[in-house]
């Protein structure tokens, strides 16, 4: 049984998980790398650009949050 792989998407250029074979670049992990970008909004294994987390700077006290959750206010 032969696995058919699709060439990588333009968004995958520069990733270290790519493999050059016969002049085409393929993903080492996924057979259809474009599906990862369309369904998930990005490849979870990308190495060339990392997803950035946006934090609002608000600190939540864990003890107070658990009490609020127990009272049904959170």
Secondary structure, 3 states (H helix, E strand, C coil): CCCCCCECCHHHCCCCCEEEECCEEEECCCCCHHHHHHHHCCCCCCCCCCCCCCCCCCCCCHHHHHHHHHHCCC
